[in-house]
Amino acid sequence: MRERFKEKPYPLFVFAEGIIPAASVWTGARLWVEAFRNAGLKPGDRVVVALPPSAAWLQVFVAGVWEGLTLALVPPTNDAATIDDAVSATDARAAICEFDGGDYFNADPYAGAASTPDALRKTRFPATPDARFLLRTSGTNGGTGGRGRWIALSDSNVLAVVDSHLPHLALCEETSRVLSVLPWSHAFGLVIDLLPAIFSGAEIHRDPHGGRDVSALLEAFAHTGITDCSMVPLTAKRLMATETGREFLLSLQGGVVGGANVDETLAAFLRGSRLRVGYGQTEASPGIALGAPGYFPHGGYIGVPVGCETRLEEGDDTGTLYFRGANACAGEWSPDTGFAPLAASDWRDTGDIVRTTDTGDLLFTGRVDGCFKLANGRAIVAEPLENALRSAIPFLENVLLCSNDGETLEVASDQPLPRQTVATVLGSLGALLGVVRVVPAEAFVYTAKGTLRRRETLQNIVP
């Protein structure tokens, strides 16, 4: 970190509030180091970081890593109750946010801590020096008070993924202009997007809307000469819906599309781009696989293993995907039991069902927890069938395959679906087709990455 930031102009950070060279981040980080030491923080002490992507976030990040703290990265918030829940869930000694509080460091926008905690919290569990970051798993519901599943990543976990992925991303000092839209509190945004751009000395433009406002992305495209942008498929599909957005996607020299399944419609468009698919999980720090630029042979393609080993359980060509390697997380954190280390040599279950094609391509077909069984014991993997329906029926997005009685299959969507087409797509399962239901679009619940929340959606759909 010192070599990358001290007295260097690059990486250069461009925020809506101003332009921050690397040297300024280093100067601010030194002020945070002083604040941490004066407060009595020691290596392995857990600290919640609830700041938005900003100069302050970067300074805290560099200082926290320098001091060996365990940083629990959470989405930015100014709600004290939400911050306190995260502090309690991670048994943290303090939190860093944008306002004063008894347990809080109040971050000055540019120059260290504006105020410090009255006293550090006493903790129930020991310090965690082997965990550099605590990250909530993708899909964790923020409304649960922060008491979801937390993954502990070590320095070596994160650096292993940066080292394995960086040569593929082809970022260059000064000339690469990266548009950062992903949350820095998530593994994808932190390790695949931000850190490679930092270590490459790129110019990093932060989208203040986090990729949710397509017009803001197109404004950056028009005026800043963006060369690289990583994103979730939902963002890519929103861009693909406009002519200028399509021009933007095809103009990019690099970037990773990941975090959720790339369907056939998006895959077909991206075959003409320089973007590549990326696959992983928070538990893998988060990199497991990458594709080549523009190589999207099928919807659901996840790339080839990078920096780790993979294997399929339960079958030669289809099964649950396992991985192992230096990317495998150091452990897990539970609010009730604290830090539980995991052996680096163990095979880790992704919970994803993957199929190998005749050409060796790996295709995501569904989640183990997205399967259901009929009364006769037959297992139904819903996601590939839902994706097949989307490919067969124009403009279809919201669709859910389920069974309420264990005997027949039901299909729900927010638009009328031709029954014969549905039955044809289901193939041999078409004989079991029962109700084809039309429900409000609001019934379909998605994560921020665009992944369907099956349980909540099913609860909304069942009459």
Secondary structure, DSSP 8 states (H G I E B T S, - for coil): -HHHHTT---SEEEETTEEEEHHHHHHHHHHHHHHHHHHT--TT-EEEE---SSHHHHHHHHHHHHHT-EEEE------HHHHHHHHHHHT-SEEEESS--TTEEEE-SSSSEEE--SS----SS---TT-SEEEE-TT--GGGTT-S-EEEE-HHHHHHHHHHHHHHH---TTT-EEEE-S-TTSHIIIIIIIHHHHHHT-EEEE-TTTT--HHHHHHHHHHH---B--B-HHHHHHHHTSHHHHHHHHH-SB-EE-SS---HHHHHHHTTSS-EEEEE-GGGTTEEEE--TT---STTEEEEE-SSEEEEESSSSEEEEEEESTTS-SEEEETTTEEEE--TTS-EEEEEEEEE-TT--EEEEEEGGGEEE-TTS-EEEHHHHHHHHHHHSTT---EEEE-SSSSSEEEEESS---HHHHHHHHGGGGGGEEEEEE--GGG--B-TTS-B-HHHHHHHH--
